[in-house]
Amino acid sequence: MQGQPLPTRPKVYGTTFEPKLSDRQAMVLRALVSTYVERAAPVASQALAQRMPTPLSPASIRNTLAELQDSGLVEKAHASSGRVPTPLGLRTFIDHLLEPEGLGPDEQRRLDRALEGVDSTETPRCAAQALSDQTRQLGFVVPPRVEHLPLRTLHLVPVSTGRVLAVLVAENGGVMQRIVAHEERISRRELERIGRILAERVAGRTLVGLRRCLEEERERLRGEADDLMRHAWTLGLGACEGDAGEDLVIATRLALLGQPEFSDPDRIRGLFSALETNERLLELLRQIALADRSALRVGLSMSLGTELGEPALKDCALVAIAYGAPSSPGPLGVLGVIGPQRMDYGRVIPLVSYCSELVTRKLLA
């Protein structure tokens, strides 16, 4: 089974920086980032000399590092230490130097097994945990809103005079409830007949599709419809109104505890607190999902440091991708990982991309 094709260069969300690097500068920056990811520590020029595909002396490497530092792409962590890439240097590496490979068959099978036999309602939670286990970062999934999923049926339940509870059931078992007000008196028997009329129109449609169906039918048959049909249009369109809101499913936090960047208890507490009160993060993911509604499709997106909009996440990076059928008007949701900026992007990117394909197949099967 093959994963979805990967872009030659992943899109970095929110940056327009176009570096002008010489071949030597690109080679040194690529080696610096790779070594820094492995060692989680500043990298000295002597260590970089051993990683060069083309031999360079430590003096030449130091001169090149100084040029990269002047461009804001690397910095010294301490006066006497080696260099580390800055967030701008990491963005440059990801956007212009990284060549992500396809996911190997063993890693594909591990992700496949993690979701094997899982029903669609549990898929977001299991996918978030599988991403966390495979990447050693913090996996997350924004589950699909019920209104974006194909519906199975609709039930109408009288609540009080002038109020009806509409219960919409999605194909994946998700349930959405809406209170619909109506002015005219409707008997229980009439309500049952209206429910059957709407159930015929609901099956296989999303909430958006149901709204469009009812609006077109009302326009076409306005002068011919009886009272029962007019009530069906009123209650059906009322059930299509409103917003179910969004949630963020996050895997267990254990993966981040092993990262050197989060050995400080205060830092890890601040990070977890920011994830619990996740409105800013959700807003960023909404923007990624909205961008993916275009005909070109954004594909994989990345945000680093201050782009995340949350002070507690300033040392973090986010790798995210929308999931859902390419032919649909918009994605079902977004999934990805959060971790230190020093993550193995070459491995994380294909894992996140394949998981998007896997979740899409699972939810739309």
Secondary structure, 3 states (H helix, E strand, C coil): CCCCCCCCCCCCCCCCCCCCCCHHHHHHHHHHHHHHHHHCCCECHHHHHCCCCCCCCHHHHHHHHHHHHHCCCEEECCCCCCEEECHHHHHHHHHHHCCCCCCCHHHHHHHHHHHCCCCCCCHHHHHHHHHHHHHCCEEEEECCCHHHCCEEEEEEEEEECCEEEEEEEECCCCEEEEEEECCCCCCHHHHHHHHHHHHHHHCCCCHHHHHHHHHHHHHHHCCCCCHHHHHHHHHHHHHCCCCCCCCCEECCCHHHHCCHHHCCHHHHHHHHHHHHCCHHHHHHHHHHHHHCCCCCCCCCEEEEHHHHCCHHHCCEEEEEEEECCCCCCCCCEEEEEEEECCCCHHHHHHHHHHHHHHHHHHHHC
